[in-house]
Amino acid sequence: MRKFDLKVVQQDIKTIIDQSQDLYNSKTLKNIFSLIDLTSLKSTDHSTSIKSMVEKVNRFSEFYPEMPSVAAICVYPNMVETVRKNLKIDDIQLAAVSAGFPSSQTFTSIKAAETEIAVEKGADEIDIVIALGAFLNKEFDFVADEISIVKSVMADAHLKVILESGLIPDLNQVYQASMLSINAGADFIKTSTGKENPAATLEAIYAMCHAIADHYKSTGKKIGLKPAGGISNSKEAIAFYAVVKHILGEEWLNNSLFRIGASKLANDIIHAIENIENKTISKDYF
């Protein structure tokens, strides 16, 4: 297993970002926009509010014809049917958080049942949280088995496993959690739920990228990556993009292998592009 020295990692990240200043341009920002999982995970969500969000996605190209669509819409499992009935754009994925999100503190059978129902209702992707308490207690077989059980009820849907990396004490354990999740069946690994602080960090993504790179080197299988939680402006997003590009390469810079969270980011990217292209800054769309 790799070993990470935090100071060395931070210096390497600084070098990567310093050497990536040319990424702040319209082309890169539009690509990052196409990686966004537009998300609504509020306690106040209801069918009308989710339908309104979906309608904005459906009509987005009418207002911004030069922009790509977002990658996915992410909602609670009970809202999957509302999204599926109203989403009119075929290449946008429907993601649902599941399996006791965000704490993952419930029975494995309930996690599997909730996931199976969400897929039956139309979810293309399922985001679950690793059993973090069990992981930190070194119950590694239990954690891996639970991920595998959830994966087994998902048919062809993709599984994103959230590490809640901000609550993991060091980068070596972030790497370990990444490899455990990948080997148990994760199609994507993801930093955070956005419900805990700290959320996504560049240091965690650095370790997760190396886990993905090591797995690819040994198996030839590409695993996706999603930084999420607290990434709300374009410059922060470009920093994450730069680290992924540096470690994993250009072939990961698409929405099949790279997603980014935080719905606030969508509006900020639109405004940043307008500023770069000397256009009138519009009101927030999402």
N, C-alpha and C positions, 0 to 999 in steps of 0.2 A: 504493500500500500504506500502511496505517496505520503510525504511528510511536508507540511507547509509551515513556514516561518512567517508570522504576520507582518513583520517589518519588511521582509523581502517581497512579500506579495504586494504590500502597499506601494513600495517603490516601483515594482514592475507595472502596477496599474497606472501610477502617475506617468511613467514613461510611455505606456500605450496611449493614454489620453493626450499627452503632449504631442505625440507624433500623429494624432488623428484630427487635428484642428480643421483640416480640409473637408471633413465629413459634414460640417454644418452648412448644408446647401439644400435646395428644394428637392433634388432627386433623392437624397438620403431620407429626408423628412417624409416624403411621400411613401417611400418604402417602409419606414417605421410605422406610418399610419396604417398600412396594409397588414401590419403584424398585431394590431390592437385587438384584444378581446374586450369589446364594449360591455361593461358589466353593471348590473344593478343587483346589489345584495343588501338591501335595507330592510329593516323590520317593518317598514311602512309600505313595502311593495304590494301592489294588488294588480288584478288583471287589467284594469284600465290604464294604470301607469306603465305597465310593461308593454301593452299594446301601443301606447303612444311612443315609447322608445323604438319599438320595431318599425313603426310607420316612419319615423325620422330616418332610420336606416334605409328603408325602401325608397324614400324620396331624395336621399342624399345627392345622387348624381344630377338631379334637376338643378340644384343650387351650386354644386361644385363638380362640374363635368370633367375637369382635369385631374380630379383626385381619385385614387382607388377606393374601393370599399374596405371597411374593416374586415378582420379575419373571422371574427365570431361574435356572437351575443352570448353572454354568460349570465345565468339566472339561478334562483333556487329551483329545486326539482318540481315543486308544485306549480311553477310558472312555465314549465317546458311546453305544455300543450298550448298555452296562449301564444308563445313564440312560434311554434310550429304551424299553427292555424293562420298566422298573420304575416309571416316572413315570406317575401316574394322573390328573393334573390337566391338562386340555387347554390352559388359558391361560397356563401357565408355559413359557417358552421354554427351549430347550436350546442352550447356547452352548459352543463348543469353541475353545480357543486352538490356533493352527496356524501353519504357515509358518515353522518354525524358532524358535518361541517358546522363551525370551524374548529371545535375542540377535539373531535374524533374520540370522544369519551362515551361510547355506547357499545352495545353488543355487536360482535362480528356479524351475526345473523341479520341484525337490523340494518347494518351497513350494506350487506349484500342485497337485502330485499329492497331497500330504498333505491339503490343503484339500478337494479333490474327494472323497477317500475319506471324510473327516469328514462332508461333506454327504450322501453316499450312505448313511452309517450312521445318519443322522437328525438332524444338527445343523441348527438353525434359524438360528443366528448363528455367525459365525466372527470371532475376535479375532486379528488379526495385528499384528506390530510393524513399523513403518516401517524401511526399511534405513537406520538412523540414521548409520552410518559413512559411507555414500555421500552422505546428505543433508548432513552436516557437511563433506564434501569437495566440495560443490557439484555433485554428479552428479544434478541434479534430474530430467533426462529419464529416467535409469535408474530412479530411485525411483518416479516416476509410472508408468512403463511396467510395473514389477513389480506395483504395486498393481492396475493395470488387468488384468493377466494373471490374478492371483489372483481378482479379481472375476468374470472371464469364465467361470470353471469352477464358479461357486457356484449356478447355477440361480436359485431365488427366495430363497435364504438372504441374510440381511443381513450386511454387512461392517462390523466395527468396526476402525478403524486406531489403534493405540497409538503415540503420539508419543515415549514415554519422555521427557516434557518436562523432568524434573529434570536430564537430561544435556544439554539444549539451552542454550547459554550465555546467551541473552537473549530477552526477550518478543517482539521483532520477528521472530526466527527461529521462535519457537513459532507466531506468527501465520502466517508463511510456510509452515511445515510443515502447519499446519491447512488452509490454502487449497489447497496441493498435494494433500493427501490427499483433500479433498472433491472437487476437480476430477477426480481420478483414479478416483473411484467409491465413496468411503467413504459408508456410510449413517450411521455414527457416527464421531466422533473421541473418543479416550480418552487420558487423561493418561499412565498408567504401567502397568507390569507388576506392580508391587509387589515386584520382585526387585532394584531399584536404589534408592539414596538420593541426593538427596531424591526422594520419590515425588510424589503429588498436592500441588499448592500452589494457593492461591487466586489468586495472580498468573497462573499458567498458565491456569487456568480463565477468568479475566477476558479474556485474549487470545484464547482459543479461542472463547468466547462471541461476541466481536466478529467473529471470522472467520465464524461461523455466521450472525450477524445480517447481515453484509455480503453473504454469499452469498444469503441469503433475499431481501434487498432487490433484488438484481440478477437473480435467477432465479425467485423465488417458491417455491423448493424448501426444505423444512425438513430440516435435518440434525440427528441426535441427538448427545448429549454424555454422556460418562461420566468423572467424576472417580474415580480408583481408586488405591489404594496408600496405606496408613497412615491411612486414615480409620476410626477404631475407636470413636469415641464420638458421642453424639447432638449435642452442641454443635458439634463440628467439622462434622458432616453438615449441620446447619442453616445454618452459615456458607456452605457451598458452595451449598446450596439458595437462600439469599438472593441470592447473586451472580447465579445463573442467572435467578431471578425478576426481578431488577432489570434485567438487560440484555436477556433474551430474552422475558420476560413469562410470564403464567399459562399460556399455551397450550403451553409447553414442560414444564410440571410434571406430566408423566405418563410411564408407562414405555414409551411408544412413542418418546419423544424424549429421555428423561433416565433414566440409570441411575447407580447408585453402587456402588462395589466395597467390599471388606473384609467378610468374613463375621462377624468379631467384632462388627461394627456391629449385626447383627441382634439379638443377645442384649442389647446395651446399650440399644437402642431399646425392647425389651420391658420391661426394668427401669425405664427412664425413664418410660414410660407408666404402669406400675404405681405408681411413686412419685408422679406427678402426680395419679393417680386414687385415691391413698391405699389401694392394695391391698397385700397381702403380697407382698414381693419373692420371685419364684420362683427356682429354680435355673436355670442356663443351659440352654436347650433345644437349641441347635445346637452 
